[in-house]
């Protein structure tokens, strides 16, 4: 019989407020769709070298092939330095308080917005345990939709990546999203979910990277319209952004 361990949380797992993640995914998609008007998977590994204080650390990074291209499943760490501070530095957003960083290709085609997520959560009445500190928005509309990547951070305590991905998958399905695939890397506490929905006549693909670290869960969501309507350069940019997410240790 097939192993459905990724689809079901472990017995006794905490019932986390993942509805905020689901609602955040849906609401931010709607907000960005109308923003102009309103104003089997083949898994493989590769080597990654991280250098800190002259020591080279070698780690295997698990990836999956998705409609967006090669997507990292593993939660990849970077080591903070005394010079690391919170904020936008060039084309990288660093968040020392929440322990992550993410980058985008350039400021010509992409805009980093640190306010849209906070506005959205206030409108939703989300709890203080959930935050959307950064959204990276395409400066180009595609069929009245702005392709984008946003990062949701939720305090989850000791919850495992397996339970967190399974709970989110269940909630997405309950909300009417079609989950195309899900994958977890327990060793690095990372994961990926690929989903699709038809919202206001727009078939929306979303690609989510998950990570759990130091009591925080991270959901990095890349949103696009159907692949046939997305040019190759924009598709590659979305892949590069979602794959640039790193846990700061």
N, C-alpha and C positions, 0 to 999 in steps of 0.2 A: 504494500500500500504506500502511496506517496506520503512524504514527510511534510506535514503542514505546520511545523513548529514555528515558522515565521508568521503564520496567520493568527495564532492564538497566544495571548499572554500567558505567562506562567501562573499556576494556581496561586491565588492570594495576592496577585499583583495589584499595586495601588491603582485606583481609578483616577487617573490624572485629568486635569481640566483641559484635555486636548481639544475640546470643542472650540477653544479660542484659536488654536492653530488652524482648524478647519475653517472657521468663520473668517479668520484673517486672510486665508488663501482666497476664499470666495470674494470677500469684500474688497480686497486690494485689487483683485482682477477686475471687478466691476468699476472701481474707481479709475483704474488706468485705462480701461476700454473707453470710457466716456470722458476722460480728462480733457480732451480737446474741446468737447462741447461745454464742459463745466469750467473751463478755464484752461521560446526560450532564448534567454539571454546567454551570450557567450562570455564567461568570466575569464579574466586573465590577470596576471600580476606583472609589475615592472619594478625596477629598482629606483629608489629615491635617495639622494645623498643630502644630508642636512649637516652643515658645518657650524660648530660652536666652539670657540676658544681653541681652534686648531684641531679639534677631534671630529672625525668624519663618522657620522652615524648612518647606518644603512638599514633601510626598512623596505619591506615589500608592500606595494600599494595595490590593493585590489580594485579592478575596474570592471565596468560592464558596458556593453554596446547598447546604446539607446538611440531613438530617432534623432537625438541631438548630437550623437557621436559618442566617443569614448568618455564615460563619466566615472569619476572616482567614487568608489564606495568607502574606502578607508578614510578615517579621520586622520589627517596628516598634521603633525605638530611642527611649530617653529619655536625657537628659543628666544625669549625676550632679551633685550640688551638694556643697559642703563639709559640709552638714548631713545628707547621706545616710549612714545607718548600717544595719548588718545587723540584722534582726529583724522582729518583728511590730509594726507601727505602725497602730493602729486596725484597719481591715479590709484592710490591705495587708501582704504579706510582701516584704521587700527582702533580697536576698542579694548583697552587694558582692563577696564572694570569687568567686562563680560568675557574677556579672554579669547578674542578672535580677530582675524583680519581678512579682508577680501579686496580684490583689485579689479580694475576694468581696463580695456585696451587704450583708451584715449579720452580726452575731454571734448573732442570735436563731435563724436557720435554718441557719447554717453554723459549723463548728468547724475551725480551722486546727491541724493536728497535725504537729509537727516530729520526732516519734519513730517513727511507724509505719513509715515508709520505711526508716529505719536498721535497725530490728528485722528487717524483711523481708530486707534485703540480707545481714545477718549470718546469717540462717537459710539463705539461698541460697548463702553462701560467695562472694559476688560480689567481683570485684577492686576495688582501691582507685580505679580509674579511673572507677567508676560510683557515683552517689549519687542518693538520692531525698530531697532536703532538705525537702520540704513536700508534705503531702496536705491537701486541703480537703474535708471530709466533711459531707454533709447530715445534719442532726439528725433527719430524718424517714426512717423505713424505708418502702420501697415494695416490697411483696411480698417482705419479708425481705431486701431489698437496700438499701444506702446509696448513692445517687448520689454521685459524688465526682469530684474533679479532682486529679491528682498530677503532679508535675514530676520527670522523670528527667534527670540531667545526666551526660554521658559525655565524657571527654577523647578527642578524635579527631584532633588535629593538623591537617593541611592538607586533610582530606577535604572534598569539595564537597557541597553540599546535594543535588544530583542523585544522587550515589552513595549518600549516607547514606539518603535516602528509598527508593531502589531496593533497597538491601540489607535494610532493615527490612521492606519489602513482601514480598520473597522469603522472609524468615524467618517472617513472620506466616502466609503461605500454607502454608509447610512445617509449621507448628505446628497447622494445621487451621482457622485463621481465614479467613473469607471477606472479602476486601478488595473493598469496593464501589466505591471510587474513590480516586485519588491525584492530587495536583496540586503543582506546584513553582513558586516564584518565584525564579529564579536571581539576579535583580538584588539582592534583599534577603536572599537565602539563607534563605528560608522555605519551608514546605510543609505539606500537610494530607493525612492518610490517614483514610478512613472505613471501619470494619470491623465485622463481626458474628460472634458465635459462640454456640453453644448449650452452656452449661456447667451441669452438674447440673440439666438441665431448664429453665434460665433462659436465654432468648435475650438476649444482652448486646450492646448497641450501644456502640461506642467511637469517639470522635472525637479524633484526634491532630493537634496543631499541632507542627511541627518548625522548628527554627532552628539555624544553625551560625554561631558567632561566636568569634573569638579562641581557636581551638583546642578549644572546647567545642561539643558538640551537645546540644540541648534537645528533649525529647519531653514535651509537655504533653497529658495524656490525660484526657478527660472521659468518664465511664462512666455509662450509664443502662440501664434495662430498656426493652422496646419502647415506642415513642412513644405507643401507644394507652393505656398504663397510667400515663403521666406527665402530671401536671397542667401547665397552661400556664405558671404561675408558676415551677415548678421547672425546666421546660425553658428558660425565659428566663434564670434564674439560671445554669444550666450554660453557656449561650451567653455570658453576660456574663463569667463567670469565665475561660473559655478564651480569650476575645478580649481580656481585660485583660493577658495576658502581654506583657511588654516586655523588650527587651534593654537593659541599662544600659551606656552608653558614656562 
